[in-house]
Amino acid sequence: MVAIRIGIEQIEQIRHHAENTYPEECCGLLLGRIADRDKLIVEVRQTENSWEVELTELLPIKTGSKRNRFSIAPEVLLKLQKEARDRNLSIIGIYHSHPDHPAIPSEFDRAIAWQQYSYIIVSVQQGRAQDIRSWTLDETHQFQSEEILTNEP
């Protein structure tokens, strides 16, 4: 089974971001390193959810709101990609929340996902972060569960 390693404080950062953004989806980037099949998250970077229905002409699913969709602005993605590269890191994944829904990828999540990334989803039920799970895409573009291994601080 594929696994991703993340610090307890980084999990708490994601949970906190998800609760503070509720009832909208939060989103952010996972910076780290990949060696063979081992993924290590070094830093979690919060981003703004820039979802706007008017900007969805290139997306396969064109409906929704920030309550059930997220988007990271391309200029933010490029800036953080350069910043990560300058520190010998890579963007290895994306996290986002599912307000009042399980931490299971939606069809929208699958449609916009990239195979090389991990996708951490946190379920936020009535304003409280609950379940947190990680997913990767397989060669048939289906999500597979990815074990989350936590590092002690």
PyRosetta script that sets phi, psi and omega in degrees:
from pyrosetta import init, pose_from_sequence

init()
pose = pose_from_sequence("MVAIRIGIEQIEQIRHHAENTYPEECCGLLLGRIADRDKLIVEVRQTENSWEVELTELLPIKTGSKRNRFSIAPEVLLKLQKEARDRNLSIIGIYHSHPDHPAIPSEFDRAIAWQQYSYIIVSVQQGRAQDIRSWTLDETHQFQSEEILTNEP")
pose.set_psi(1, 139.9)
pose.set_omega(1, 177.9)
pose.set_phi(2, -76.5)
pose.set_psi(2, 144.2)
pose.set_omega(2, -179.9)
pose.set_phi(3, -137.1)
pose.set_psi(3, 157.4)
pose.set_omega(3, 175.0)
pose.set_phi(4, -126.3)
pose.set_psi(4, 137.0)
pose.set_omega(4, -178.3)
pose.set_phi(5, -104.0)
pose.set_psi(5, 131.6)
pose.set_omega(5, -176.3)
pose.set_phi(6, -146.1)
pose.set_psi(6, 147.7)
pose.set_omega(6, 178.2)
pose.set_phi(7, -77.4)
pose.set_psi(7, 151.9)
pose.set_omega(7, 177.4)
pose.set_phi(8, -57.2)
pose.set_psi(8, -42.0)
pose.set_omega(8, -178.7)
pose.set_phi(9, -65.2)
pose.set_psi(9, -30.2)
pose.set_omega(9, 178.2)
pose.set_phi(10, -73.6)
pose.set_psi(10, -37.6)
pose.set_omega(10, 174.2)
pose.set_phi(11, -60.3)
pose.set_psi(11, -44.5)
pose.set_omega(11, -179.8)
pose.set_phi(12, -64.7)
pose.set_psi(12, -36.1)
pose.set_omega(12, 177.1)
pose.set_phi(13, -62.2)
pose.set_psi(13, -43.7)
pose.set_omega(13, 178.5)
pose.set_phi(14, -64.4)
pose.set_psi(14, -46.7)
pose.set_omega(14, 178.9)
pose.set_phi(15, -58.6)
pose.set_psi(15, -45.9)
pose.set_omega(15, -178.9)
pose.set_phi(16, -61.9)
pose.set_psi(16, -44.8)
pose.set_omega(16, 178.3)
pose.set_phi(17, -60.2)
pose.set_psi(17, -43.5)
pose.set_omega(17, -179.4)
pose.set_phi(18, -62.7)
pose.set_psi(18, -42.9)
pose.set_omega(18, 179.9)
pose.set_phi(19, -68.1)
pose.set_psi(19, -39.2)
pose.set_omega(19, -178.7)
pose.set_phi(20, -70.1)
pose.set_psi(20, -24.1)
pose.set_omega(20, -178.1)
pose.set_phi(21, -91.5)
pose.set_psi(21, -19.6)
pose.set_omega(21, -178.7)
pose.set_phi(22, -51.3)
pose.set_psi(22, 136.8)
pose.set_omega(22, 13.6)
pose.set_phi(23, -92.1)
pose.set_psi(23, 10.7)
pose.set_omega(23, 176.0)
pose.set_phi(24, -91.9)
pose.set_psi(24, 163.4)
pose.set_omega(24, 175.9)
pose.set_phi(25, -76.0)
pose.set_psi(25, 139.7)
pose.set_omega(25, 170.5)
pose.set_phi(26, -97.5)
pose.set_psi(26, 168.2)
pose.set_omega(26, 175.7)
pose.set_phi(27, -157.0)
pose.set_psi(27, 159.9)
pose.set_omega(27, 178.9)
pose.set_phi(28, -173.4)
pose.set_psi(28, 176.8)
pose.set_omega(28, -176.3)
pose.set_phi(29, -111.6)
pose.set_psi(29, 149.6)
pose.set_omega(29, 178.0)
pose.set_phi(30, -109.2)
pose.set_psi(30, 114.5)
pose.set_omega(30, 180.0)
pose.set_phi(31, -101.2)
pose.set_psi(31, 137.6)
pose.set_omega(31, -179.8)
pose.set_phi(32, -179.8)
pose.set_psi(32, -152.3)
pose.set_omega(32, -177.5)
pose.set_phi(33, -133.9)
pose.set_psi(33, 149.0)
pose.set_omega(33, 174.6)
pose.set_phi(34, -123.0)
pose.set_psi(34, 126.5)
pose.set_omega(34, 174.7)
pose.set_phi(35, -127.7)
pose.set_psi(35, 117.8)
pose.set_omega(35, -172.3)
pose.set_phi(36, 57.5)
pose.set_psi(36, -115.5)
pose.set_omega(36, 178.0)
pose.set_phi(37, -108.5)
pose.set_psi(37, 5.3)
pose.set_omega(37, 179.8)
pose.set_phi(38, -86.6)
pose.set_psi(38, 129.0)
pose.set_omega(38, 178.3)
pose.set_phi(39, -115.7)
pose.set_psi(39, 131.0)
pose.set_omega(39, 179.0)
pose.set_phi(40, -125.3)
pose.set_psi(40, 119.9)
pose.set_omega(40, 176.5)
pose.set_phi(41, -85.3)
pose.set_psi(41, 123.5)
pose.set_omega(41, 179.3)
pose.set_phi(42, -97.1)
pose.set_psi(42, -34.5)
pose.set_omega(42, -176.5)
pose.set_phi(43, -151.1)
pose.set_psi(43, 142.2)
pose.set_omega(43, 174.5)
pose.set_phi(44, -106.7)
pose.set_psi(44, 126.8)
pose.set_omega(44, 180.0)
pose.set_phi(45, -118.3)
pose.set_psi(45, 115.5)
pose.set_omega(45, 176.4)
pose.set_phi(46, -68.8)
pose.set_psi(46, 142.7)
pose.set_omega(46, 173.0)
pose.set_phi(47, -129.9)
pose.set_psi(47, 164.0)
pose.set_omega(47, 175.8)
pose.set_phi(48, -79.2)
pose.set_psi(48, 142.0)
pose.set_omega(48, 171.8)
pose.set_phi(49, -78.3)
pose.set_psi(49, 106.8)
pose.set_omega(49, -175.1)
pose.set_phi(50, -97.5)
pose.set_psi(50, 19.9)
pose.set_omega(50, -178.8)
pose.set_phi(51, -57.9)
pose.set_psi(51, 129.2)
pose.set_omega(51, 171.0)
pose.set_phi(52, -144.1)
pose.set_psi(52, 126.6)
pose.set_omega(52, -178.4)
pose.set_phi(53, -56.2)
pose.set_psi(53, -34.0)
pose.set_omega(53, -177.9)
pose.set_phi(54, -63.7)
pose.set_psi(54, -20.2)
pose.set_omega(54, -175.5)
pose.set_phi(55, -103.2)
pose.set_psi(55, 22.0)
pose.set_omega(55, -172.5)
pose.set_phi(56, -101.0)
pose.set_psi(56, 14.1)
pose.set_omega(56, -174.4)
pose.set_phi(57, -60.0)
pose.set_psi(57, -26.0)
pose.set_omega(57, -179.4)
pose.set_phi(58, -92.6)
pose.set_psi(58, -5.4)
pose.set_omega(58, -176.9)
pose.set_phi(59, -91.5)
pose.set_psi(59, 150.4)
pose.set_omega(59, -179.6)
pose.set_phi(60, -72.1)
pose.set_psi(60, -23.6)
pose.set_omega(60, 179.3)
pose.set_phi(61, -122.2)
pose.set_psi(61, 120.7)
pose.set_omega(61, -168.9)
pose.set_phi(62, -109.3)
pose.set_psi(62, 13.4)
pose.set_omega(62, -178.7)
pose.set_phi(63, -117.6)
pose.set_psi(63, 169.2)
pose.set_omega(63, 175.9)
pose.set_phi(64, 117.6)
pose.set_psi(64, -179.7)
pose.set_omega(64, 179.0)
pose.set_phi(65, -143.0)
pose.set_psi(65, -179.3)
pose.set_omega(65, 178.9)
pose.set_phi(66, -63.8)
pose.set_psi(66, -11.7)
pose.set_omega(66, 176.3)
pose.set_phi(67, -74.8)
pose.set_psi(67, -21.0)
pose.set_omega(67, -179.2)
pose.set_phi(68, -142.3)
pose.set_psi(68, 16.1)
pose.set_omega(68, 178.2)
pose.set_phi(69, -144.0)
pose.set_psi(69, 154.2)
pose.set_omega(69, 172.7)
pose.set_phi(70, -140.3)
pose.set_psi(70, 157.6)
pose.set_omega(70, 176.2)
pose.set_phi(71, -152.2)
pose.set_psi(71, 141.9)
pose.set_omega(71, 174.1)
pose.set_phi(72, -109.9)
pose.set_psi(72, 124.2)
pose.set_omega(72, -177.1)
pose.set_phi(73, -57.0)
pose.set_psi(73, 136.5)
pose.set_omega(73, -178.8)
pose.set_phi(74, -54.9)
pose.set_psi(74, -38.0)
pose.set_omega(74, -179.5)
pose.set_phi(75, -67.1)
pose.set_psi(75, -32.4)
pose.set_omega(75, 176.5)
pose.set_phi(76, -69.7)
pose.set_psi(76, -44.2)
pose.set_omega(76, 178.2)
pose.set_phi(77, -58.6)
pose.set_psi(77, -47.0)
pose.set_omega(77, -179.9)
pose.set_phi(78, -64.8)
pose.set_psi(78, -41.9)
pose.set_omega(78, 179.6)
pose.set_phi(79, -61.6)
pose.set_psi(79, -46.8)
pose.set_omega(79, -178.7)
pose.set_phi(80, -71.5)
pose.set_psi(80, -30.3)
pose.set_omega(80, 176.1)
pose.set_phi(81, -64.4)
pose.set_psi(81, -43.4)
pose.set_omega(81, 178.2)
pose.set_phi(82, -65.6)
pose.set_psi(82, -45.4)
pose.set_omega(82, 179.1)
pose.set_phi(83, -58.7)
pose.set_psi(83, -43.8)
pose.set_omega(83, 178.8)
pose.set_phi(84, -63.4)
pose.set_psi(84, -47.0)
pose.set_omega(84, -179.1)
pose.set_phi(85, -59.1)
pose.set_psi(85, -40.4)
pose.set_omega(85, 178.4)
pose.set_phi(86, -62.7)
pose.set_psi(86, -21.3)
pose.set_omega(86, 179.3)
pose.set_phi(87, -105.1)
pose.set_psi(87, 15.3)
pose.set_omega(87, -178.4)
pose.set_phi(88, 59.2)
pose.set_psi(88, 36.7)
pose.set_omega(88, 175.8)
pose.set_phi(89, -120.0)
pose.set_psi(89, 171.3)
pose.set_omega(89, 175.3)
pose.set_phi(90, -133.9)
pose.set_psi(90, 158.3)
pose.set_omega(90, 166.9)
pose.set_phi(91, -76.7)
pose.set_psi(91, 116.7)
pose.set_omega(91, -178.6)
pose.set_phi(92, -109.7)
pose.set_psi(92, -1.8)
pose.set_omega(92, 178.3)
pose.set_phi(93, -179.8)
pose.set_psi(93, 178.8)
pose.set_omega(93, -179.5)
pose.set_phi(94, -133.7)
pose.set_psi(94, 142.8)
pose.set_omega(94, 172.1)
pose.set_phi(95, -119.3)
pose.set_psi(95, 153.2)
pose.set_omega(95, 172.5)
pose.set_phi(96, -158.3)
pose.set_psi(96, 169.2)
pose.set_omega(96, -178.3)
pose.set_phi(97, -109.2)
pose.set_psi(97, 158.3)
pose.set_omega(97, 172.7)
pose.set_phi(98, -120.5)
pose.set_psi(98, 96.2)
pose.set_omega(98, 178.6)
pose.set_phi(99, -63.9)
pose.set_psi(99, 122.4)
pose.set_omega(99, 177.2)
pose.set_phi(100, 56.7)
pose.set_psi(100, 32.1)
pose.set_omega(100, 175.2)
pose.set_phi(101, -142.2)
pose.set_psi(101, 159.4)
pose.set_omega(101, -179.6)
pose.set_phi(102, -67.4)
pose.set_psi(102, 163.2)
pose.set_omega(102, 179.4)
pose.set_phi(103, -82.7)
pose.set_psi(103, 49.2)
pose.set_omega(103, -179.2)
pose.set_phi(104, -119.5)
pose.set_psi(104, 134.6)
pose.set_omega(104, -176.8)
pose.set_phi(105, -59.5)
pose.set_psi(105, 141.1)
pose.set_omega(105, 175.7)
pose.set_phi(106, -87.9)
pose.set_psi(106, 172.8)
pose.set_omega(106, 175.2)
pose.set_phi(107, -62.7)
pose.set_psi(107, -36.8)
pose.set_omega(107, 176.1)
pose.set_phi(108, -61.6)
pose.set_psi(108, -44.5)
pose.set_omega(108, 179.0)
pose.set_phi(109, -57.5)
pose.set_psi(109, -43.2)
pose.set_omega(109, -179.0)
pose.set_phi(110, -66.7)
pose.set_psi(110, -40.0)
pose.set_omega(110, -176.3)
pose.set_phi(111, -64.9)
pose.set_psi(111, -30.7)
pose.set_omega(111, -176.7)
pose.set_phi(112, -102.5)
pose.set_psi(112, -0.2)
pose.set_omega(112, -173.7)
pose.set_phi(113, -78.0)
pose.set_psi(113, 153.8)
pose.set_omega(113, 176.0)
pose.set_phi(114, -114.5)
pose.set_psi(114, 140.5)
pose.set_omega(114, -175.8)
pose.set_phi(115, -60.2)
pose.set_psi(115, -34.4)
pose.set_omega(115, -173.6)
pose.set_phi(116, -78.2)
pose.set_psi(116, -9.0)
pose.set_omega(116, -176.5)
pose.set_phi(117, -96.4)
pose.set_psi(117, 154.4)
pose.set_omega(117, 165.8)
pose.set_phi(118, -96.0)
pose.set_psi(118, 147.0)
pose.set_omega(118, 180.0)
pose.set_phi(119, -124.2)
pose.set_psi(119, 106.3)
pose.set_omega(119, 176.8)
pose.set_phi(120, -91.3)
pose.set_psi(120, 127.7)
pose.set_omega(120, 178.7)
pose.set_phi(121, -121.5)
pose.set_psi(121, 131.8)
pose.set_omega(121, 176.2)
pose.set_phi(122, -114.4)
pose.set_psi(122, 128.2)
pose.set_omega(122, 176.1)
pose.set_phi(123, -83.3)
pose.set_psi(123, 129.6)
pose.set_omega(123, 177.8)
pose.set_phi(124, -117.3)
pose.set_psi(124, 110.8)
pose.set_omega(124, -178.2)
pose.set_phi(125, -104.6)
pose.set_psi(125, 116.1)
pose.set_omega(125, 179.2)
pose.set_phi(126, 51.2)
pose.set_psi(126, 43.1)
pose.set_omega(126, 174.4)
pose.set_phi(127, 88.8)
pose.set_psi(127, -3.3)
pose.set_omega(127, -178.5)
pose.set_phi(128, -115.3)
pose.set_psi(128, 126.5)
pose.set_omega(128, 177.1)
pose.set_phi(129, -64.3)
pose.set_psi(129, 132.3)
pose.set_omega(129, -178.7)
pose.set_phi(130, -118.8)
pose.set_psi(130, -111.6)
pose.set_omega(130, -177.4)
pose.set_phi(131, -67.9)
pose.set_psi(131, 141.4)
pose.set_omega(131, 174.9)
pose.set_phi(132, -132.3)
pose.set_psi(132, 128.2)
pose.set_omega(132, -175.9)
pose.set_phi(133, -137.8)
pose.set_psi(133, 157.6)
pose.set_omega(133, 178.1)
pose.set_phi(134, -121.3)
pose.set_psi(134, 148.1)
pose.set_omega(134, -174.5)
pose.set_phi(135, -138.2)
pose.set_psi(135, 151.7)
pose.set_omega(135, 171.0)
pose.set_phi(136, -134.4)
pose.set_psi(136, 157.0)
pose.set_omega(136, 177.0)
pose.set_phi(137, -90.2)
pose.set_psi(137, 137.2)
pose.set_omega(137, 175.2)
pose.set_phi(138, -89.7)
pose.set_psi(138, -176.7)
pose.set_omega(138, -176.2)
pose.set_phi(139, -67.3)
pose.set_psi(139, -15.5)
pose.set_omega(139, 177.1)
pose.set_phi(140, -98.3)
pose.set_psi(140, 12.5)
pose.set_omega(140, 178.5)
pose.set_phi(141, 65.0)
pose.set_psi(141, 34.6)
pose.set_omega(141, 174.6)
pose.set_phi(142, -112.7)
pose.set_psi(142, 143.9)
pose.set_omega(142, 179.5)
pose.set_phi(143, -75.1)
pose.set_psi(143, 138.1)
pose.set_omega(143, 173.5)
pose.set_phi(144, -123.0)
pose.set_psi(144, 142.9)
pose.set_omega(144, 179.1)
pose.set_phi(145, -64.8)
pose.set_psi(145, 142.8)
pose.set_omega(145, 178.3)
pose.set_phi(146, -124.0)
pose.set_psi(146, 126.4)
pose.set_omega(146, -178.7)
pose.set_phi(147, -66.0)
pose.set_psi(147, 137.7)
pose.set_omega(147, 175.0)
pose.set_phi(148, -101.7)
pose.set_psi(148, 118.5)
pose.set_omega(148, 175.5)
pose.set_phi(149, -105.2)
pose.set_psi(149, 127.8)
pose.set_omega(149, -178.1)
pose.set_phi(150, -101.2)
pose.set_psi(150, 141.3)
pose.set_omega(150, 173.7)
pose.set_phi(151, -94.7)
pose.set_psi(151, 139.6)
pose.set_omega(151, 174.2)
pose.set_phi(152, -73.7)
pose.set_psi(152, 147.2)
pose.set_omega(152, -179.8)
pose.set_phi(153, -65.7)
pose.dump_pdb("model.pdb")
